[in-house]
Amino acid sequence: MTDIRNAPSSVPPLDDDHLEEARERAEELGLEEPLGPRRLFAHLTRADRMTTDWAEYQSMTTKKAPWPVLERSHLSSVALPAPATIDVPLSEVLEQRRSKHHAAADPMALETLSTVLHWSAGTRELMPAYNRKSFPARYAPSAGGLQPFDIYLVANNIDGLGQGLYYSHPVDHALRLLDDGNMRRLRTRAAAYGEWLGYASVVLVITGDFARVDWKYGERGYRFMHVDTGCLVENLYLTGTACGLHTCAVAAYYDEDVSEMLGIDGDEQFPMVLFGLSVAPESSILTDDLRDA
């Protein structure tokens, strides 16, 4: 029989109870082998009228939610400038949005990075919620407002910001320095077919934290995390485009390499997507001028 205990990255490993359920589900489906980790987890996270106890969710009202921000107050902090107001019509932004990854040699203004981070995933307000006096509400929507994502960034060519790896603190609107220096090679090596990431002005790494949704939604929260990440990525696309940047999401990366670079475990906290932001060059094969030529 196939050994299915070791789950792929980002899917919890199977314990004895899960293994038994994998066999039972396979028997129900008429399969000879137990379900593999991915298919089993798809079944475990389904909402079914026969097995889902929505009353369990109501009991969460007595619990305190995990804090949705990694404080890391011991690290050096870089305050971001006030974000600019975005006054580009939404219809115009939607029309212009493309996945583009060509980068100019000119550095990105720190205010531009601040603007993208604030309007994409910054804190809109602090409010009483989940038995906390001040729980952050973000511009990026998430299931239950639990914000199971974090944003790290590898700065390569930002005016006024040293090269290195940072954590974006959404409440303080600041960056926490994790590692300094040129990380082009490390960043490029972590992505498959992502050589262009080495030239991007900055690469955002969006990670998921399963504990922030598991306490309320159980295994179903695993699905919500991916929806939340999709909403955040669209915010990044739209704000980046409104700021005149080239924007491109990247899902082709090596999980272990990215997790090691960030210092996360890869199981409870794991990479969801990379996102490149670059100052647009005057011309590239994707510019409208050349497309219309």
Residue pairs with C-beta under 8 A, 6 or more apart in sequence:
1 33
1 34
2 33
2 34
2 36
4 14
4 19
4 22
4 34
4 35
4 36
4 37
4 40
5 13
5 14
5 19
6 13
6 37
7 13
7 14
7 37
7 38
7 41
8 37
8 38
9 255
9 256
9 266
9 267
9 270
10 208
10 255
10 266
10 267
10 270
11 37
11 38
11 41
12 18
12 41
12 267
13 37
13 267
14 22
14 37
14 40
18 40
18 44
19 34
21 40
21 44
22 34
22 35
22 36
22 40
23 34
25 34
25 35
25 40
25 43
26 32
26 33
26 34
26 35
29 35
34 40
35 43
41 219
41 222
44 219
45 219
45 220
45 222
45 223
46 220
47 220
52 220
56 218
57 216
57 217
60 215
60 216
62 131
63 130
63 131
63 215
63 216
64 130
64 131
64 132
65 129
65 130
65 131
65 132
65 135
65 146
65 212
65 215
65 216
66 146
66 209
66 211
66 212
66 215
67 132
68 135
68 136
68 146
68 147
68 148
68 209
68 212
69 136
69 147
69 150
69 169
69 170
69 171
70 150
70 167
70 169
71 169
72 167
72 169
72 176
72 178
75 167
75 176
75 177
75 178
76 176
76 177
77 169
77 172
77 174
77 175
77 176
77 177
78 161
78 166
78 174
78 175
78 176
78 177
79 172
79 173
79 174
80 110
80 113
80 114
80 117
80 118
80 173
80 174
80 175
81 110
81 111
81 114
82 111
82 114
83 111
83 114
83 115
83 117
83 118
83 119
83 122
83 173
84 111
84 112
84 114
84 115
84 243
86 115
86 119
86 239
86 242
86 243
88 242
90 238
93 238
93 241
93 242
94 238
96 241
97 237
97 238
97 241
97 247
98 241
98 286
99 247
99 248
99 249
100 246
100 247
100 248
100 278
100 280
100 284
100 286
101 196
101 197
101 200
101 246
101 248
101 276
101 278
102 196
102 246
102 278
102 280
102 281
102 284
102 285
102 286
103 157
103 196
103 199
103 200
103 201
103 246
103 278
103 279
103 281
104 278
104 279
104 280
104 281
104 282
105 157
106 157
106 279
107 157
107 158
107 159
107 201
107 279
108 157
108 158
108 159
108 201
108 202
108 245
108 277
108 278
108 279
109 158
109 159
109 160
110 158
110 159
110 160
110 161
112 243
112 245
113 158
113 161
113 202
113 277
114 173
115 239
115 243
116 236
116 239
116 240
116 243
116 245
116 277
117 151
117 168
117 170
117 173
118 139
118 173
119 139
119 235
119 239
120 139
120 140
120 232
120 235
120 236
120 239
120 240
121 138
121 139
121 140
121 149
121 151
121 168
121 170
121 232
121 235
121 236
122 138
122 139
122 170
122 173
123 136
123 137
123 138
123 139
123 170
123 171
123 173
124 137
124 138
124 139
125 136
125 137
126 134
126 135
126 136
126 137
126 171
127 134
127 135
127 137
128 134
128 135
129 135
129 137
129 145
135 145
136 147
136 170
136 171
137 145
138 145
138 147
138 170
139 235
140 147
140 149
140 228
140 231
140 232
140 235
141 228
141 231
142 148
142 149
142 224
142 228
142 231
143 213
143 217
143 221
143 224
143 227
143 228
144 213
144 216
144 217
144 224
146 212
146 213
146 216
147 212
147 228
148 208
148 209
148 210
148 212
148 213
148 221
148 224
148 225
148 228
149 206
149 207
149 208
149 209
149 225
149 228
149 229
149 232
149 272
150 167
150 168
150 206
150 207
150 209
150 269
151 167
151 168
151 170
151 204
151 205
151 206
151 207
152 165
152 166
152 167
152 168
152 178
152 204
152 205
152 207
152 262
153 165
153 166
153 168
153 175
153 202
153 203
153 204
153 205
154 164
154 165
154 166
154 183
154 187
154 202
154 203
154 205
155 161
155 162
155 163
155 164
155 165
155 166
155 202
156 163
156 182
156 183
156 184
156 187
156 198
156 199
156 200
156 201
156 202
156 203
157 201
157 202
157 279
158 201
158 202
161 175
162 177
162 180
163 180
163 181
163 182
163 183
164 177
164 178
164 179
164 180
164 181
164 183
165 177
165 178
165 179
165 180
165 183
165 261
165 262
166 175
166 176
166 177
166 178
167 175
167 176
167 178
168 175
168 204
169 175
169 176
178 262
178 263
183 261
184 198
184 199
185 198
186 261
187 197
187 198
187 203
187 261
188 194
188 195
188 197
188 198
189 257
190 253
190 254
190 257
190 258
190 261
191 197
191 250
191 252
191 253
191 254
191 274
192 252
192 253
192 254
193 252
194 250
194 252
194 253
194 274
196 276
197 203
197 250
197 274
197 276
199 278
200 276
200 277
200 278
201 245
201 277
201 278
201 279
202 276
202 277
202 278
203 274
203 275
203 276
203 277
204 236
204 274
204 275
204 276
204 277
205 258
205 261
205 262
205 271
205 274
205 275
206 229
206 232
206 233
206 271
206 272
206 273
206 274
206 275
207 262
207 264
207 269
207 270
207 271
207 272
208 225
208 226
208 229
208 269
208 270
208 271
208 272
209 268
209 269
210 221
210 222
210 225
210 268
210 269
210 270
211 268
213 221
213 222
213 224
213 225
214 221
217 224
225 272
226 272
229 272
229 273
233 249
233 273
233 275
236 247
236 249
236 275
236 277
237 247
237 249
240 246
240 247
240 277
241 247
244 280
245 277
245 278
245 279
245 280
246 276
246 277
246 278
246 279
246 280
246 286
247 275
247 276
247 277
247 278
248 275
248 276
249 273
249 274
249 275
249 276
250 273
250 274
250 275
250 276
251 273
251 274
253 271
253 274
255 266
255 270
255 271
256 266
258 271
258 274
259 265
259 266
259 269
259 270
259 271
262 271
264 270
264 271
280 287
281 287
283 289
283 290
284 290
